[in-house]
Amino acid sequence: MSATPTSTADHHEPELYQIRLKGHLDDRWAAWFEGLTLTREDNGETLLTGPVVDQAALHGVLRKVRDLGLPLLLVNRVRSRQTDASEVKD
């Protein structure tokens, strides 16, 4: 009788992140930041947006940003609608 415990703590849904950089990245870098959308903004900044599966993956993305040499301006975890709805109290 060896049951494998099933824990939802081990199976996290990817979190949506926004990562803002000073400077513009060409579209050719989009493949390097697999799964993230690359948006060049009029103010000279680049916004990377997309799901990140865990902290290790986030550190991997940030390591790529460091390797490019562009200044990191912002890392923002975007709240999901599900999280917002669960925080509403009557």
C-alpha positions as CSV (number, residue, x, y, z in Angstrom):
1,M,0.0,0.0,0.0
2,S,2.2,2.8,-1.2
3,A,0.1,5.7,-2.3
4,T,1.8,8.6,-3.9
5,P,0.7,11.9,-2.3
6,T,-0.8,14.3,-4.7
7,S,0.0,17.9,-3.7
8,T,-1.2,20.9,-5.7
9,A,1.7,22.8,-4.2
10,D,4.1,20.9,-6.5
11,H,2.0,21.8,-9.6
12,H,1.9,25.5,-10.0
13,E,0.3,27.2,-12.9
14,P,2.6,29.6,-14.8
15,E,2.5,33.2,-13.5
16,L,2.2,36.1,-16.0
17,Y,5.1,38.5,-15.8
18,Q,6.0,41.8,-17.3
19,I,9.7,42.6,-17.6
20,R,10.6,46.1,-18.8
21,L,14.0,47.0,-20.3
22,K,15.7,50.2,-21.2
23,G,16.3,50.1,-25.0
24,H,14.8,48.3,-27.9
25,L,15.3,44.7,-28.8
26,D,15.0,43.5,-32.4
27,D,12.4,40.9,-33.3
28,R,15.2,38.3,-33.7
29,W,15.5,38.2,-29.9
30,A,11.9,37.0,-29.5
31,A,12.9,33.4,-30.1
32,W,15.6,33.7,-27.4
33,F,12.9,34.7,-24.9
34,E,10.8,31.7,-25.8
35,G,7.1,32.1,-24.8
36,L,7.4,35.8,-24.1
37,T,5.9,38.6,-26.2
38,L,8.4,41.3,-27.1
39,T,6.9,44.8,-27.5
40,R,9.0,47.9,-28.4
41,E,7.4,51.0,-26.9
42,D,7.6,54.6,-28.2
43,N,9.5,55.7,-25.1
44,G,12.5,53.6,-26.1
45,E,11.8,50.7,-23.8
46,T,11.1,47.0,-24.5
47,L,8.4,45.1,-22.6
48,L,8.6,41.3,-22.3
49,T,5.3,39.8,-21.3
50,G,4.3,36.2,-20.8
51,P,4.0,33.1,-18.6
52,V,6.9,32.0,-16.4
53,V,6.6,28.5,-14.9
54,D,8.6,29.0,-11.7
55,Q,11.3,31.1,-10.0
56,A,14.1,29.1,-11.7
57,A,12.6,30.0,-15.1
58,L,12.3,33.7,-14.0
59,H,16.0,33.7,-13.0
60,G,16.8,32.2,-16.4
61,V,15.0,35.1,-18.2
62,L,16.7,37.6,-16.0
63,R,20.1,36.0,-16.7
64,K,19.4,36.5,-20.5
65,V,18.5,40.2,-19.8
66,R,21.8,40.6,-17.9
67,D,23.7,39.0,-20.8
68,L,22.2,41.5,-23.3
69,G,23.6,44.3,-21.2
70,L,20.3,46.3,-21.3
71,P,19.3,48.0,-18.0
72,L,16.4,46.2,-16.3
73,L,13.7,48.7,-15.3
74,L,10.9,46.5,-13.9
75,V,9.9,43.0,-13.1
76,N,6.2,42.7,-12.4
77,R,4.1,39.6,-11.6
78,V,0.7,40.3,-13.0
79,R,-2.2,39.1,-10.9
80,S,-4.6,36.7,-12.5
81,R,-8.4,37.2,-12.5
82,Q,-8.8,34.1,-10.4
83,T,-6.5,35.5,-7.7
84,D,-8.3,38.8,-7.7
85,A,-11.7,37.1,-7.4
86,S,-10.6,35.0,-4.4
87,E,-9.4,38.1,-2.6
88,V,-12.8,39.8,-2.7
89,K,-14.6,39.7,0.7
90,D,-18.2,40.3,1.3
